[in-house]
Amino acid sequence: MHLSPEARAAFWTMVSIFIVFKVATTAMIIMAMPETAGTTIWLFFAFHWPFILGGLILAATPIAFWFRLVRVRARRARLQAAEWRTD
């Protein structure tokens, strides 16, 4: 299934709104009752661990690609510098 750019933008906008709402609600609960901060954070992670884990898994591939790209570019720069060095 291929989504148009407008549909993709709408999807990510809704996902972002849900995430901001959940985090803001948790922050407001902690501000209103600071003595329950530990329990509130624990419950947040207990109810949202599948989404957090899924987000980390989905983010792992682009992050790994970026690190590899940085390493390859650094190696390329070293090779080019060595090519022009005349010691």
N, C-alpha and C positions, 0 to 999 in steps of 0.2 A: 504494500500500500504506500503510495507516494503522496505526501502532503505538500500543498502549495506553501510558498514562503509566508503568506498571510496566516494560514492555518497553523503553521509551526510557531509563528510569533504569538498567536493567540494562546496556543497551548502553553508555551513557556511563560507567558504573562500570568496565566491562571495558576500554574505551579508555583511561580514566585510569590504571588499573592497569598497562597495557602501557607507557604513556608514562613513568610514574614508574619502572617497572622498568628501562627502557632508559636513562633519565637517571642513575639511581642506579648502574647497572652501569658506565656510562661514568665517573662520578665515582669509583667505587672503583678502576677501572683507573688513572685519573690519580693517585689517592692512593698506590697501590701502586708505580707507576712514573712519578714526576713527570718524568723525563727524556724520556718519550715522549708528553707531554701534547699537543704540537702535532700529532703523527701521529694520536693517538687522536681528537682533536677533528675533524681533517680527515676521518678515516674515518667518524666519526659523521655528519657532514654529507654525505659522499659516498654513504653508504648510505640516508640518510633524507631527501634533498632533495625527493623527490616528496611526502612527507608534510608536510614543512615548507612547501613551496610551496602545497600544497592547503589547509593550515590557514590560511595567510595570505590566500589567495583567498576562502575561506569566511568569514574574519573581516572582510574588507574591507567588505562590504555593511553589516553592523551598525555598524561603526565610522563609515563615511560617513554613515549615517542619524543616528547620535548627534551627530556634528559639525554636521550640518545642523539638527538639532533645537535644539542649543545656540545656533546663529546666529539661528534664527527666534525663539527665546524672548528673546534679547538685543534683537533688533530690536523685538519686541512691547513689551518693557519701555521702550525708548527712545520709541516712539510713544505709549505711555500717559503717560509722564512729560511729553512735549511737549504732549499734549492738555490736561493740567492746569496747565501753566505759563502764567503770565499776565504775561510781561515786556513 
